[in-house]
Amino acid sequence: MSRKFLETLFDGYGQQFDVDQVLFESETEHQHLVIFENRAFGRVMALDGIVQTTERDEFIYHEMMIHVPLMAHGATRRVLIIGGGDGGSLREALKYPQMQSITQVEIDASVIDICKSYLPAHSCGAFDHPKAKVVIDDGFRYVKESKESFDVIVCDSTDPVGPGEVLYSEEFFAACRRCLVEGGIMVGHTGVGWFQTTEAIQVNQRLRSSFASVNFYCAAVPTYVGGAMMFYFASDDSSLAKQPTEVIAQRFSAEKIPTRFYNPEVHVGAFGVPQYFRNALEKGAAPPGPQWSAEMHEKLMAKNS
């Protein structure tokens, strides 16, 4: 009988993978990391008991994380990626010919090294691209101290627990806003909308302290269970989240970016978030039922260890 991996995100509900083969497992300087083979999803990486990415469906998350803000901006030259140690976001951003530079800040160097070895298709050599600058540092410290400016900032982080917790703070969002040029865009995720609505409400409120316009868009990623993954989209230009399909289609055609999930119709439709989620943001209260929390996650981790 193969080993089982039970994801410990929600109380009373989860997902289980057959571990056909463990490829790598270690306690890094910052977190527990495991990469294993699963016959349905290929290679799977989990940090602190939470699935981060799989070979089979990573393209959905990474294409939506990158192409929505870059196509919405329309003239991106400089991008900052915070987190994203698997290299998928960097890979997608490098598809734009006009891109001048992409800075990636990852707190855990071992995550990059391990992913280059065990998930090479995620980065496809992106870490060695001449337009890519990789910085091993705390993302919050970097944006607080940086004197650079960017068109788009992508926060490709873990959930708000452990090293990822500070990347959901009001202070972090303020520091990122300072690093954006006029008309710049910041995106990131708030987990799945059904179980992590409270998290999205908090992020929405904190972002509004620094940005004039905050919107959300969504995409269903099979291994992120519990409903559609929600992404925040923050800018001082409210029109950037409301561009018509024709404008996005023109840019998409001109760029000739190869994708497997993203297209102009998906881009525009993704901003049509579910009504329960919209109501929760407006009321500042999550719908009835269990919600994810860092404390609950720690208890589940302890119970399943």
Stockholm file with secondary structure:
# STOCKHOLM 1.0

chainA/1-305         MSRKFLETLFDGYGQQFDVDQVLFESETEHQHLVIFENRAFGRVMALDGIVQTTERDEFIYHEMMIHVPLMAHGATRRVLIIGGGDGGSLREALKYPQMQSITQVEIDASVIDICKSYLPAHSCGAFDHPKAKVVIDDGFRYVKESKESFDVIVCDSTDPVGPGEVLYSEEFFAACRRCLVEGGIMVGHTGVGWFQTTEAIQVNQRLRSSFASVNFYCAAVPTYVGGAMMFYFASDDSSLAKQPTEVIAQRFSAEKIPTRFYNPEVHVGAFGVPQYFRNALEKGAAPPGPQWSAEMHEKLMAKNS
#=GR chainA/1-305 SS CCEEEECCSBTTBCCEEEESEEEEEEECSSSEEEEEEETTTEEEEEETTEEEEETTTHHHHHHHHHHHHHHHHSCCCEEEEEECTTSHHHHHHTTCTTCCEEEEEESCHHHHHHHHHHCHHHHTTGGGCTTEEEEESCHHHHHHHCCCCEEEEEEECCCSSGGGGGGGSHHHHHHHHHHEEEEEEEEEEEEETTTCHHHHHHHHHHHTTTCSEEEEEEECCTTSCSSCEEEEEEESCGGGGSCCHHHHHHHHHHHTCCCSSCCHHHHHHHTCCCHHHHHHHHHTCCCSSCCCCHHHHHHHHHHHC
#=GC SS_cons         CCEEEECCSBTTBCCEEEESEEEEEEECSSSEEEEEEETTTEEEEEETTEEEEETTTHHHHHHHHHHHHHHHHSCCCEEEEEECTTSHHHHHHTTCTTCCEEEEEESCHHHHHHHHHHCHHHHTTGGGCTTEEEEESCHHHHHHHCCCCEEEEEEECCCSSGGGGGGGSHHHHHHHHHHEEEEEEEEEEEEETTTCHHHHHHHHHHHTTTCSEEEEEEECCTTSCSSCEEEEEEESCGGGGSCCHHHHHHHHHHHTCCCSSCCHHHHHHHTCCCHHHHHHHHHTCCCSSCCCCHHHHHHHHHHHC
//
